[in-house]
Amino acid sequence: MQVTVHQDKCVASGQCVLAAQDVFDQRDEDGVAVLLDERPPTGPHDDVRQAAAVCPAPAITPAGS
């Protein structure tokens, strides 16, 4: 799986971090999401999909298996 965060769309809600804290974090200065791992191992794939589903912006794009 490859994950993309569209930072220009991010509204800094933090839902992605709550859903997949091993894959996402937020910048201290403005709360915008940042990727910790753009190709996470198989384990957190469901969490990444959940993060994309709950993102109010939709600023997260998971691609692949």
HELIX and SHEET records of a PDB file:
HELIX    1   1 GLN A   15  ALA A   19  1                                   5    
HELIX    2   2 HIS A   45  VAL A   54  1                                  10    
SHEET    1   A 2 GLN A   2  VAL A   5  0                                        
SHEET    2   A 2 ILE A  60  ALA A  63 -1                                        
SHEET    1   B 2 PHE A  24  GLN A  26  0                                        
SHEET    2   B 2 ALA A  33  LEU A  35 -1                                        
END                                                                             
